[in-house]
Amino acid sequence: MWTYTIGVVAAMLPERWRAARFGELGVDWPRATAISALAEGFVAAALLVVWYSAFVTKYGGVIARAGGEDYSGFVALGVLALHPLTWVICYFGCEGAVRFLAAVATGESYGTLPLALVAWGMERGERKRRGQPVGDEVTIRTSEYDLQVASCRAKQHWRYPLTICYQEKFYQVMSGEVLRQGLRPYVYFLRRLPANEIIKGLEQYNPASAVDEATPGFFETVRSEVKRHGGQGR
């Protein structure tokens, strides 16, 4: 039930926000994202029709008098296409299509890019308030999992079925981004990779990687987010 109600709306949020607020609801995020993306695309298409009607009603006569009867249609379409609001509406329509394809084809669950950038800005501010990054805290054999990793930074790509290699042993990411207080607010839970399971994605894990990595700039973050969204649509 949550997948088709709260999940559809929450699918617009960045993954770390969903995990913190709706992680215990058992939402099928790929399915919720597919429905959310379809709704986003339909709303964008409807808004484009409404915006076109309002634009023609308000400016059609002015453009016709300025451009003449023969070219008024082409001039009106050109002016409409260059309007910033048209670009915004078209962006969300294209984003909805990309999010839908990613959810259906690969099972990825992406939120909307503007909110992802807001989350990045908030996380960057939190890192500045906490000070310099610190290495991950690794706990072996917790009560429910074989490995627990607490990090000062979000590991956005740490999602099932990613496998990491730590101390020459293989662990599979089961769940993560359970926010808590302290220097390492992002907590991830992993299990030993079963002997009969195929590795799907492998990463060499270094607990000190958060200290070694440079903090990306704003434009680098925008570029990576656009690339990540757009790459799934191809």
N, C-alpha and C positions, 0 to 999 in steps of 0.2 A: 504493500500500500504506500509506504513512504517513497518508493521509487517514482511513483506517478503523481505524487503531491509535492512534498517538500523537496524531493530529489530533483524535480524538473527545474525548480527555481534555484536551488542551491548549486546546481551544476554550472551556473554562470560564475560562481566564485572560484578563486584559486584553490588548488588542491589542499594547501596547508590550512586554509580557513575552513574548508569542509571537514577535514580530519579533526580539527579542534572542536567544532560545534555539532557536527552530525555524524561523527565516526562510529557511534554506537547504534545507529538506526538500522544498519544492515542494508543500505541502499545499493542497488545495482547501478553503479555510476556510469558505465558505458551506455546502458539502456536509457538512463535518465538524461545523459548528455545528448544522445541521439534525438530524443523527444524535444529537449530544450533547444537544440540547434535547429530542428525543423520549425519550431515556434518562432525562433529568432528570424529565420529566413522569411517565413510568411508575414510576420509583423513588418519586416523591412520592406517587403514587396507591397503590402497594403499602404504603408506610409509613403512610399514612392508614388503610388497612384494618387493619394490624397494631396501630396505636395505638388504633383504635376497639375492637378485640377485647380488648386489654389493659386499656383503661379500663373497659369494661363488666364484665370479669372481676373487676377489683379493687374498683370502686366501685358496681357495679350493685346489689348487695344493700343497701348503705348508703343509696343514693338511693331505692330502693324503700321501705325502712322509713321514711325521712324524708318522702317525698312522697306516699306512699300508692300503692296498686296502679293507680288510674285515671290518675294523672299522672306516674308514675315515668318513662315513656318520654320525655315532653316535657322533664321536668326534666333527665334524663340528657343529651339532645341539647343542651340549653341550656348545661349545665356544660361539656360537651365542646367546644362551639363557642367558649366564652370562654377556654378553656385556652390559654396562650401557645404550647405545643408544636403545637397544632392550627393556629395562625396561621402558625408557621414552615413547617410542612409545606405548607400551602396556598399560601404565598408562592412556594416553589420550584416548585410545580406550575404556578402562573400564570406565573412567570418562564420556565419551559420552553416554555409555549405561545407567549409573546411572542417569545422567541428563535427558535423554529421559524418563526413567521410572517415575522419579519424576514429570516431566511436564505432562505426560499423565495420570498417576494414581492419583495424588494428586493436580495437578495444581500449584505445586511449580516451581519457576523459579530461578535456581541456576547458577551462573557463574562458571568459572573455578577456581579451588583451588589455583593455583599459584598467580593469580591476587587478589584473596581474601586475601592471606597472605601479598601481597604488600599493599593493602588497609589498612589492620590491622596495618602494620608498619607505614604507613603515619599517620593514625589516632592516634596511640600511640605517635608519634612525635609531632603532633598538641596538644595533651593533655598536654604534657610536657611543650610546649611553652606557653600554656594558664595558666598553673599552676594547683593548686588543683581543683578537681571536685566540682561543685556547684549543689544545688538542682534544680529540674525542675521548670520552670515558667508556671503556669497553668492559662489560660484565659477562663472564662466561657461565652458562648454565643457570639461568634464572628459573623461577618456579614453573613457567609455562613454555619458555623458549630456550634454545641452546646458546643464544647470544643476544645481548642487549647493547646498543650503541647510543650514547647520548652525545649530541653534537651542539656546538654553538651556532652552527649554520644549518639551514635546511638543505637536505640532499634530495632535490626535487626528482631526480631520476631513480631514486631508491624505491622502486615499486615492484611488487610481485609480477613476474617470476625472476627478477634479476638475481644473479648469483655473484657473491664476492669471495675472494680468496684471502683468508686471514690466517697467518701462522701455518701455512701450507695445508689448510683445511678449507672445505667449501661450505658456505652458508647461503641459504636462500632467503631473500627479504620476504617477510610475511605481512607486516604492517608497520606503520611509522607515522612520524610527525604528531605524536601525542605531546602537546605543548605542556610545559611545566615551568616553574620558576627556577631562577638560577642562571649560572653562566652557560649551561648547556640545556636549552629549553626543548630541543628537538630530539625525541627518543624513537629509536627504531628497533624492531624485534625480528630476529632471524632464527632459522632452524637449520640443523645439519642437512645438507642435500642428500635425499634418499639415493641409495646405490643404483636403483633402476630408473631414475629420472634423468631426462636429457637436460643438459645445461642450456638455458636460453638467456644469453647475455652474461658475460663474465667480466669482472672488474677486480684488479689488484687493489686491495684496501690498505691504506696507511692511516692510522689514527691521527697522525700529525698533519694531515693534508689541509685542514682548515687553517693552520698557521702558515703553511707554505703558499697557499693560493692567494693571489692578489685580488682585491675587491674590484669587480668590474665597474666601469663607468656607466652613466645613464644611457648614452647612445649605444654602447656595447650591449646593454641589457635589452634595449628596444630591438636591435638587430637580431639578437639571439632568439627573442620571443617571436618576432615575425618569421624568422627562418624555421622555428620549431612548428609554428602554426601552419605556415605555407608548405613545408616539406611533407606534411601528412596528407595534403590534398593532391599530391602528384601520384 
